[in-house]
Amino acid sequence: MERLRKNDEVIVISGKDKGAKGKILKVLKDENRVIIEGVNRVKRHTKPTQKMPQGGIIEKELPVHTSKVMPLDPKSGKPSRVKVGKDKDGNKIRVAAKSGASIES
């Protein structure tokens, strides 16, 4: 079971964007990286093309390594580790380690 999934609310715990919160837009499983909304933004200068006749400066998010982010605990709003628990039907779910709250997006 994955620790991080698309649409999870996470916080960056190290690096230049430390403390930034955002929603996961994409998980790059093979590279162990995630793209987070509003985090690790860079500017790219582009020439005018047929696709983009305007050209100019485009801002986009680059991936962040998964070890640098932690999911937010739904109860406290603080970063939390993830453990696997079971729901009422016996299915596996992700659970915040300290509070025991379900982390489902």
Steps between C-alpha positions, in 0.01 A plus 500: 500500500635840401586757764411793271218525247360758261288772670662443843574812706873502582765723658863533389731411790839589349663696221444849361120470525499374860166567671303537176165319489321383189304233320671223303429544129693197375697208643806384304533153652805382303701808598373522863386857441177700525382822339335729756275795417685829558827339619841495324386744231742601224478749215566387146570752224351382170521629147181551303390182320192393306359342816574809709521802267533729803814336644621659823563375853316187618490391865467133584552260790790256498501168689609472863647180648250304711736493799466879526121501550262368765123467484296722730303344784127567432429561872791720611623640166859410593735273302455134578645165408272252328416150613262243357179430688169336426153646463171349620482265201858374546645691204846655529507879546769760569495633854685789668743342745436724804130584487376187323289710259441363152701674223272454202485749215 
